[in-house]
Amino acid sequence: QEDYGLKINHKKTYRLCKELNILRPQRKRKPYRPTKLAKKETITGSNQHWQIDLKYGYIPGRKRFFFQISVIDAFDKTIIDSHIGLHAEAKDAARVVKNAIKKRNIKKTDKLVLRSDNGPQFRAKAFSKAMDELGIIHERIPINTPNMNAYIESFHSILEDECYSRYDFNTFAEAYEAVTDYLYYYNHRRRHGSIGYIAPMTFYQKNLDIISNTKKAA
């Protein structure tokens, strides 16, 4: 414009470029997919609110990482299901949730809430589609608010301290065995202060019995 003394605004420039067919291809915008943000809520029983997250482990003998995706029930503190593998994709996260659903006999009408962070596994279309098919209300915490995923974060801290940090794994098989053994110990034997100093599975079964007896009495 300055070189040739022309007076031209951006609208005319755009129109001329369009007529000459020299416009750069426009970036295709992905459709907006609203996110259900997490909020504080009262939890009064099992299978109301679950949390899911990913944790990294290291295998010194192979100089590589392994991954663990776990689902915890915020009320009874049980790790319902867990994926341990050399990769962690949306399909692995979805499979963990599906396995947990089967173990707890969850129905679509139960309106179960599953909370996660904003990791790529949990933002993927495949994961969202799987949650919709299962009838699960999937909500994600705002960025930089790990306290809103406190139950699974607390478990990962315990897992790191009592399992991961105690071993120098030589192979993935060693890591898999150690973590699997620990999960059984955590669920069935490790006493948890917030549930009356009993193991999570004991607490879960105890509450199931109370609910069952209440229904029979009614």
C-alpha positions as CSV (number, residue, x, y, z in Angstrom):
1,Q,0.0,0.0,0.0
2,E,2.7,2.5,1.0
3,D,4.9,1.6,-2.1
4,Y,2.1,2.4,-4.6
5,G,0.2,5.1,-2.7
6,L,-2.9,2.9,-2.4
7,K,-5.6,3.3,0.2
8,I,-7.1,0.0,0.9
9,N,-8.6,-1.6,4.0
10,H,-8.6,-5.3,5.1
11,K,-12.1,-5.9,3.8
12,K,-11.1,-4.9,0.3
13,T,-7.9,-6.8,0.5
14,Y,-9.8,-9.9,1.4
15,R,-12.4,-9.4,-1.4
16,L,-9.6,-9.0,-4.0
17,C,-7.7,-12.0,-2.8
18,K,-10.9,-14.1,-2.9
19,E,-11.6,-13.0,-6.4
20,L,-8.1,-13.9,-7.5
21,N,-8.4,-17.2,-5.6
22,I,-5.2,-16.7,-3.7
23,L,-6.6,-16.9,-0.1
24,R,-4.8,-19.4,2.2
25,P,-7.0,-22.3,3.2
26,Q,-8.8,-21.6,6.4
27,R,-8.3,-23.7,9.4
28,K,-11.2,-26.0,10.1
29,R,-12.5,-25.4,13.5
30,K,-13.5,-28.5,15.5
31,P,-17.0,-28.4,16.8
32,Y,-17.3,-27.2,20.4
33,R,-17.9,-30.0,22.9
34,P,-19.0,-28.6,26.2
35,T,-17.3,-30.1,29.3
36,K,-19.2,-31.0,32.4
37,L,-17.1,-29.3,35.1
38,A,-16.6,-31.0,38.4
39,K,-18.2,-29.5,41.5
40,K,-18.3,-30.3,45.2
41,E,-21.0,-32.8,46.1
42,T,-22.1,-34.9,49.0
43,I,-21.3,-38.6,48.8
44,T,-23.5,-40.8,51.0
45,G,-22.8,-44.3,49.6
46,S,-20.8,-46.5,47.2
47,N,-21.3,-46.3,43.5
48,Q,-22.3,-42.6,43.5
49,H,-19.0,-41.0,42.7
50,W,-15.9,-42.6,41.2
51,Q,-12.6,-41.0,40.2
52,I,-10.1,-42.2,37.5
53,D,-6.6,-41.1,36.8
54,L,-3.3,-42.2,35.2
55,K,0.0,-42.8,37.0
56,Y,3.5,-43.4,35.6
57,G,5.9,-46.1,36.9
58,Y,9.5,-46.7,35.9
59,I,11.3,-49.9,35.0
60,P,15.1,-49.3,35.6
61,G,16.1,-52.6,34.1
62,R,14.5,-51.6,30.8
63,K,14.9,-47.8,31.1
64,R,11.2,-47.3,30.2
65,F,8.0,-46.3,31.8
66,F,4.8,-48.3,32.5
67,F,1.4,-46.9,33.0
68,Q,-1.4,-47.5,35.5
69,I,-5.0,-46.3,35.1
70,S,-7.2,-46.9,38.2
71,V,-10.8,-46.3,39.2
72,I,-11.5,-45.6,42.9
73,D,-14.9,-45.4,44.7
74,A,-14.8,-42.1,46.6
75,F,-17.0,-43.5,49.4
76,D,-15.6,-46.9,50.2
77,K,-12.0,-46.2,48.8
78,T,-11.9,-49.5,46.9
79,I,-9.8,-49.6,43.7
80,I,-12.5,-51.2,41.6
81,D,-10.3,-51.9,38.5
82,S,-6.9,-51.0,37.2
83,H,-5.0,-51.1,33.9
84,I,-1.3,-51.8,34.1
85,G,0.5,-51.7,30.8
86,L,3.2,-50.3,28.6
87,H,0.8,-47.9,27.0
88,A,-2.2,-46.0,28.2
89,E,-4.8,-44.9,25.6
90,A,-8.4,-43.9,25.7
91,K,-9.5,-47.5,24.9
92,D,-7.5,-48.7,28.0
93,A,-9.2,-46.1,30.2
94,A,-12.7,-47.1,28.8
95,R,-12.0,-50.8,29.4
96,V,-11.1,-50.1,33.0
97,V,-14.4,-48.3,33.5
98,K,-16.4,-51.1,31.7
99,N,-14.7,-53.7,34.0
100,A,-15.6,-51.7,37.1
101,I,-19.2,-51.3,35.9
102,K,-19.5,-55.1,35.6
103,K,-17.9,-55.7,39.0
104,R,-20.3,-53.3,40.7
105,N,-23.3,-54.2,38.6
106,I,-23.9,-50.6,37.7
107,K,-27.0,-49.7,35.6
108,K,-27.5,-46.7,33.4
109,T,-30.3,-45.5,35.7
110,D,-27.9,-45.3,38.6
111,K,-26.5,-42.0,37.3
112,L,-23.0,-42.7,38.4
113,V,-20.6,-39.8,38.3
114,L,-17.0,-40.4,37.1
115,R,-14.5,-37.7,37.6
116,S,-11.2,-37.3,35.8
117,D,-8.6,-34.6,35.1
118,N,-8.0,-33.3,31.5
119,G,-5.5,-36.0,30.4
120,P,-5.7,-36.9,26.7
121,Q,-7.1,-40.3,27.5
122,F,-10.1,-38.8,29.2
123,R,-10.7,-36.0,26.6
124,A,-10.6,-38.4,23.7
125,K,-13.8,-38.9,21.6
126,A,-13.5,-42.7,22.1
127,F,-13.6,-42.3,25.9
128,S,-16.5,-39.9,25.8
129,K,-18.5,-42.1,23.5
130,A,-17.9,-45.1,25.8
131,M,-19.1,-43.2,28.9
132,D,-22.2,-42.0,27.0
133,E,-23.0,-45.6,26.0
134,L,-22.6,-46.7,29.7
135,G,-24.8,-44.0,30.9
136,I,-22.0,-42.5,33.1
137,I,-21.9,-38.8,33.9
138,H,-18.3,-37.9,33.1
139,E,-17.0,-34.7,34.6
140,R,-13.6,-33.2,34.4
141,I,-11.9,-31.0,37.0
142,P,-10.7,-27.5,36.1
143,I,-7.1,-27.2,35.1
144,N,-4.6,-27.0,38.1
145,T,-7.2,-28.3,40.6
146,P,-5.9,-31.7,41.7
147,N,-7.6,-31.3,45.0
148,M,-10.9,-31.9,43.2
149,N,-9.7,-35.4,42.3
150,A,-8.4,-35.9,45.9
151,Y,-9.4,-39.6,46.4
152,I,-7.5,-41.0,43.4
153,E,-4.6,-38.5,44.0
154,S,-4.4,-39.8,47.6
155,F,-4.3,-43.4,46.4
156,H,-1.5,-42.6,43.9
157,S,0.5,-41.1,46.7
158,I,0.1,-44.2,48.8
159,L,0.9,-46.4,45.8
160,E,4.1,-44.5,45.1
161,D,5.2,-44.7,48.8
162,E,4.2,-48.3,49.5
163,C,4.8,-50.0,46.2
164,Y,6.5,-48.1,43.3
165,S,9.4,-46.6,45.4
166,R,10.2,-49.9,47.1
167,Y,11.3,-51.8,43.9
168,D,13.9,-51.5,41.2
169,F,12.0,-53.4,38.5
170,N,14.1,-55.3,35.9
171,T,11.2,-56.2,33.7
172,F,7.6,-55.2,33.1
173,A,6.5,-58.6,34.3
174,E,8.1,-57.9,37.7
175,A,6.3,-54.5,37.8
176,Y,3.0,-56.0,36.9
177,E,3.2,-58.7,39.5
178,A,4.3,-56.3,42.3
179,V,1.5,-53.8,41.5
180,T,-1.1,-56.5,41.2
181,D,-0.2,-57.9,44.5
182,Y,-0.2,-54.5,46.1
183,L,-3.7,-53.8,44.7
184,Y,-5.0,-56.9,46.4
185,Y,-3.3,-55.9,49.7
186,Y,-4.7,-52.4,49.5
187,N,-8.3,-53.5,48.8
188,H,-8.4,-56.5,51.2
189,R,-5.9,-55.9,54.0
190,R,-4.7,-52.4,54.3
191,R,-6.6,-50.5,57.0
192,H,-7.9,-47.1,55.9
193,G,-8.4,-44.4,58.6
194,S,-11.3,-42.6,56.9
195,I,-13.5,-45.7,56.8
196,G,-13.1,-46.8,60.4
197,Y,-9.6,-48.5,60.1
198,I,-10.8,-51.4,58.1
199,A,-9.9,-52.5,54.6
200,P,-11.9,-50.9,51.7
201,M,-13.4,-54.2,50.5
202,T,-14.5,-55.0,54.1
203,F,-16.1,-51.6,54.4
204,Y,-17.8,-52.0,51.0
205,Q,-19.2,-55.4,51.8
206,K,-20.3,-54.3,55.3
207,N,-22.4,-51.4,53.7
208,L,-23.8,-53.8,51.1
209,D,-25.0,-56.0,53.9
210,I,-26.6,-53.1,55.7
211,I,-28.5,-52.0,52.6
212,S,-29.6,-55.6,51.9
213,N,-30.9,-56.0,55.4
214,T,-32.7,-52.7,55.3
215,K,-34.5,-53.7,52.1
216,K,-35.5,-57.0,53.5
217,A,-36.9,-55.3,56.6
218,A,-38.9,-52.9,54.5
